[in-house]
């Protein structure tokens, strides 16, 4: 039997705490002193953190990457990668460098 507790990720805002699994997280965008985390079910939660700190919480999940210093994306939810742009399944676009876009294509193929 798999112990699901070790596979959950805690997302704590000022008013609530969610426990999710890696596939639940689509992406996070740093806004000021918070990261707005967008979930696969369409909901979102604002956590007091930086994108860098949020990514460090997820770094043992190889499907996560940072296309910019203020964003974290889950390769499982990348819809397509175009020149300098990562497009998520929900249409959200992130501009990035060509080397990061190439890496995103690689990770997308590996995790979808």
C-alpha positions as CSV (number, residue, x, y, z in Angstrom):
1,X,0.0,0.0,0.0
2,X,1.3,3.4,-1.0
3,X,1.6,6.0,1.8
4,X,-0.2,9.0,0.2
5,X,0.9,11.4,3.0
6,X,4.5,11.5,1.7
7,X,3.2,12.5,-1.7
8,X,1.1,15.4,-0.7
9,X,2.1,19.0,-1.0
10,X,1.0,21.5,1.5
11,X,-0.3,24.9,0.2
12,X,-0.9,27.3,3.1
13,X,-2.6,30.7,2.6
14,X,-3.4,33.1,5.4
15,X,-6.9,31.6,5.7
16,X,-6.7,28.0,4.6
17,X,-4.5,25.0,4.0
18,X,-4.8,22.6,1.0
19,X,-3.1,19.3,0.6
20,X,-2.6,18.4,-3.0
21,X,-0.7,16.0,-5.2
22,X,1.9,17.1,-7.8
23,X,-0.6,16.7,-10.7
24,X,-3.1,19.1,-9.0
25,X,-0.7,22.1,-9.4
26,X,-0.7,23.7,-12.9
27,X,1.5,26.7,-12.2
28,X,2.3,29.5,-9.8
29,X,2.9,33.2,-10.5
30,X,4.7,35.4,-8.0
31,X,2.7,38.6,-7.3
32,X,4.4,40.8,-4.8
33,X,5.0,38.8,-1.6
34,X,2.7,36.0,-2.6
35,X,2.6,33.2,-5.2
36,X,-0.8,32.7,-6.8
37,X,-1.0,28.9,-7.4
38,X,-3.4,27.7,-10.1
39,X,-4.8,24.2,-9.6
40,X,-6.1,21.8,-12.2
41,X,-9.6,22.0,-10.9
42,X,-9.7,25.7,-11.8
43,X,-9.3,26.9,-8.2
44,X,-6.4,29.0,-7.0
45,X,-4.7,29.8,-3.7
46,X,-2.4,32.6,-2.7
47,X,0.5,31.5,-0.6
48,X,2.9,33.8,1.2
49,X,6.1,32.9,-0.7
50,X,8.4,33.8,-3.5
51,X,8.4,31.7,-6.8
52,X,11.9,30.6,-5.9
53,X,10.9,29.4,-2.4
54,X,7.8,27.7,-3.9
55,X,10.0,25.9,-6.4
56,X,12.3,24.7,-3.7
57,X,9.3,23.1,-2.0
58,X,8.7,21.2,-5.3
59,X,12.2,20.5,-6.5
60,X,12.1,16.8,-5.9
61,X,9.3,16.6,-8.5
62,X,11.1,16.6,-11.8
63,X,8.0,17.8,-13.7
64,X,8.2,21.3,-12.3
65,X,10.3,24.0,-13.9
66,X,10.7,27.8,-13.8
67,X,10.3,29.5,-17.2
68,X,11.0,32.9,-15.5
69,X,12.2,33.9,-12.1
70,X,8.6,34.7,-11.0
71,X,6.8,31.6,-12.4
72,X,6.8,27.8,-11.7
73,X,5.0,25.5,-14.1
74,X,4.1,21.8,-14.1
75,X,5.1,20.1,-17.4
76,X,2.1,17.8,-17.1
77,X,-0.1,20.9,-17.8
78,X,1.9,22.4,-20.7
79,X,-0.4,22.5,-23.8
80,X,2.3,23.6,-26.3
81,X,5.7,25.2,-26.6
82,X,6.2,27.8,-29.3
83,X,9.3,30.0,-30.0
84,X,10.1,31.7,-26.6
85,X,6.6,30.9,-25.2
86,X,5.1,28.1,-23.0
87,X,1.4,27.8,-23.3
88,X,-0.5,26.0,-20.5
89,X,-3.6,23.8,-21.0
90,X,-5.8,26.6,-19.8
91,X,-4.3,29.1,-22.3
92,X,-2.0,31.0,-19.9
93,X,1.2,32.0,-21.7
94,X,4.7,32.5,-20.3
95,X,7.4,34.2,-22.3
96,X,10.8,32.7,-21.8
97,X,14.2,32.1,-23.5
98,X,14.7,29.7,-26.4
99,X,16.8,27.4,-24.2
100,X,14.1,27.2,-21.6
101,X,11.5,26.6,-24.3
102,X,13.6,23.7,-25.6
103,X,13.9,22.3,-22.1
104,X,10.1,22.7,-21.6
105,X,9.5,20.6,-24.8
106,X,11.8,17.9,-23.4
107,X,10.0,17.8,-20.0
108,X,6.6,18.0,-21.6
109,X,7.3,14.9,-23.7
110,X,8.7,13.1,-20.6
111,X,5.7,13.8,-18.3
112,X,2.7,13.7,-20.6
